[in-house]
Amino acid sequence: MILSQYTKEFSYNLKLATPVILGMLGHTFVSFVDNVMVGQLGTAELAAVSLGNSFMFIAMSIGIGFSTAITPLVAEADASNNFLEGKSSFKHGLFLCTIIGVLLFLTVFFAKPLLYFMKQPVEVVELALPYLNLVAFSLIPLVVFQAFKQFSDGLSMTKYPMYATILANVVNVVINYILIFGKFGFPELGIVGAAYGTLISRFIMVAHLWWLLTKKEKSKAFVINIKFFVLDKLMLRKLINLGTPSAMQMFFEVAIFTAAIWLSGLLGKNPLAANQIALNLSSMTFMVAMGISVASMIRVGNQKGLGQFVELRRIAFSLFLLTTILAVCFAAFFFIFHEALPKLYLDYDDAKNLVDNTEVITIAAKLMLAAAIFQISDGIQVVVLGALRGLQDVKIPTVITFISYWVVGFPISFFLGKEHVYGSFGIWLGLLAGLTTAAILLFIRFNYLTKKLILKS
């Protein structure tokens, strides 16, 4: 009877989360397609995409993290039928995301020389630089898309960003195929062709989502006649106060995974390529948890707007339970197929690179075991974080994420990740420690806050 209070929410939670999950998986699928196609060129090329994307992941985490401030504000305004507040939240969020997208592009573009100072394989750095030029520019449409997506999610219209992402994936696959391998008379551009695919598909993604939202009665009035430069300082401050800690939370987590990429690069190009395979596979299951996290943010934001804190806590716990069940399934899947999955990325018929490819797959298979173990803590920490954002509680969780990943996780990765200790597997043990610490501390924070709100109401 008590369990059914939570499981009865599963259907609606999945209905809300599934389009977000598919949209998130769409972003990851772009990377998956790039990795699989580029992997056919060789391990150096795959390592170069990994190194280039390590810069991108950090920049993306800041842009995407900041944009999440839009969702709880729009969800709260939607629950209380306050159109003006909802439109103001979206317009100011879009303005700030556009500025952040441009600043992130410029930062990544001018930070490229740092690749030479990070003791990465020179062959890999030379390949990564031209790839990074184009992919860095794609940060602008990506962060603008996030503003539209988070707004759409806040209105519980989660399927439209998914449609835009699916279209972008189709475009990306087609352009990748043509430009990476030089099909239909086009030049063979290698990994630069993958960068063109990413850039073009992200511009199309923004345009298509805006067009979809203009066609829907619920969202049309929000996304047309936007007086972009007529700004309210109070709303800007509110979004910055919410968005900056949210950006830092995502930055701290993504940065430790990026540090894992750089630490892997110190071990050589093959450990770096293996790390990229394991990271790409585990990021797909993480996107499922991210989708549920968005549902958590929306539903908690709605209940906060209604002032129903007992319901808020029950709904949040139903989302935590759903995440745990799915995470156990993913852990079992990774454990069973830890040797088979990495083989999707490299060409076993390539006699020239057979030794390298075999080493990469052997290392990646071990990393998949670590990825299997941290599925539960990774899922729980991101969904609880979504619930805390729905409560508009962002400052203490930011401190928690910093402590978890950089005081606990990174030192373990650094010391156990040395070649004479556990190598690549040691790096991932540090990731596991950081994620588990975050999951426990964030849950304690949510439990404390919701009990306090119930007592006050």
Secondary structure, 3 states (H helix, E strand, C coil): CCCHHHHCCHHHHHHHHHHHHHHHHHHHHHHHHHHHHHHCCCHHHHHHHHHHHHHHHHHHHHHHHHHCCHHHHHHHHHHCCCHHHHHHHHHHHHHHHHHHHHHHHHHHHHHHHHHHHCCCCHHHHHHHHHHHHHHHHCHHHHHHHHHHHHHHHHCCCCHHHHHHHHHHHHHHHHHHHHHHHCCCCCCCCCHHHHHHHHHHHHHHHHHHHHHHHHCCHHHHHHHCCCCCCCCCHHHHHHHHHHHHHHHHHHHHHHHHHHHHHHHHHHHCHHHHHHHHHHHHHHHHHHHHHHHHHHHHHHHHHHHHHHCCHHHHHHHHHHHHHHHHHHHHHHHHHHHHCCCCHHHHCCCCCCCCCHHHHHHHHHHHHHHHHHHHHCHHHHHHHHHHHHHHHHCCCCHHHHHHHHHHHHHHHHHHHHHHCCCCCCCHHHHHHHHHHHHHHHHHHHHHHHHHHHHHHHHHC
